[in-house]
Amino acid sequence: MFPFELLSSEASAANLLQQVRWREGLQCPRCRSESVIKHGSYRQYQRYLCKDCDRTFNDKTGTIFAHAKIGLDKLLFAFYSFVRFNTSIRQLGAEIDVSYRSLHRRVEQFARTLDAPAISLVGPVEIDEFYVSAGKKGRERDHLSRSRGLSKRGRGTYEEDKPPVFTLVDRGSSKRYVMPAKSADESTVRLLLENHEKESLTVYTDGFRAYDPLEDDENFHRESVIHGDGEYVDGDAHVNTCESHASLARRWLSPHRGVSKDKLTAYLRPLQLRRQILRKPGREALQDIVRAVL
């Protein structure tokens, strides 16, 4: 359900920001002092005075909402619709009557502010990779654009504008991770799997050769299915959940009509947040989105 009552005006949005930001107590965003008193108002926002550093601030100070010319209610509407419904930035700009350039800058800032997911594996774990066409969108080129230069078949690389993206599914904790990488090789696989609780982590893979070194490592117990031989499930061994999540990731990127490979990580982080709020009602989901960027 869309939280209309929280985004009906900038005053309502300001009240939501105040509740979420100071949920653990009011403190100065500069010196972290708790000796703070109310000190008038700034438009729809409460103003405060810190007795220690003798400086004033409001509810937006020190956040991505500070100095924004777009109203807070419109920004929260855009962030909520972007995460919840995967609405394109151009469509969002049309809905709230804001220029594409201004909104694009704020949405990218929102995506970069989100914390990178900390991978902590319980196991067993599925791991798989897929490749996306992500070139130099938004950057000046030193040569003419190619007609469809990204359509070459086979495994791609970051340099060829077809970077790999790994999906991990932890069956023990039910967590899922989508991690872009510069290359799909042994070192990347080991880096993704290094933080695990059990001494020997069970890993389910396909037949890609980058996973082969796990066979001889006592820290891992690898079980694989060979898709080239028509094998997709062998008991508990499969990567079907990874492939399902990869299809969601592809669908997540599709409304944006191509993403620069330099910004691929930032565009995939909101997908992680979307999964966290998937089954939550609108009010609670919006609060989680605000909390994630504070």
Secondary structure, DSSP 8 states (H G I E B T S, - for coil): ---GGGSSSHHHHHHHHHHHHTTT----TTT--S-EEEEEEETTEEEEEETTT--EEETTTTSTTTT-SS-HHHHHHHHHHHHHH---HHHHHHHHT--HHHHHHHHHHHHHHS------B-S-EEEEEEE-----TTS--SS---SSTT---S---TTTT--EEEEEEETTTTEEEEEE-S--SHHHHHHHHS-BSSSSEEEEE-S-GGGGGGGG-TTEEEEE--GGGT---BTTB--HHHHHHHHHHHHHHGGGT---GGGHHHHHHHHHHHHHTTTS-HHHHHHHHHHHT-
